[in-house]
Amino acid sequence: MTPTQLSLRKLRADGYLCVVVEHWNAFARKRQDLFGFDIIAVTDDGVLLVQTTSAANVSARIHKIEDLPSTARLRKAGARMVVHGWRKVGNRWQVREVDIS
């Protein structure tokens, strides 16, 4: 399973309504996401923006998001932002969730 699939499964189990907002741009030949995030998840409590990756790349993703001009405005708007870092331990997947709101 990809990190995105793992995060979707976790978020849906936690009661979120989720949609993937990352896509492949064939013209630019790169992946593009919305405001630096892969998934938007919604509950009655608000909006959660999720960047998902492998556990080894969590800090790189945090730095990428911190450098985006949209991050300050998202924080001001009250959006909750997290990075999910996935790793396999034995035969089970574990997530490290870092709140960067």
Order of alpha helices (4+ residues) and beta strands (2+ residues): alpha-beta-beta-beta-beta-beta-alpha-alpha-beta-beta
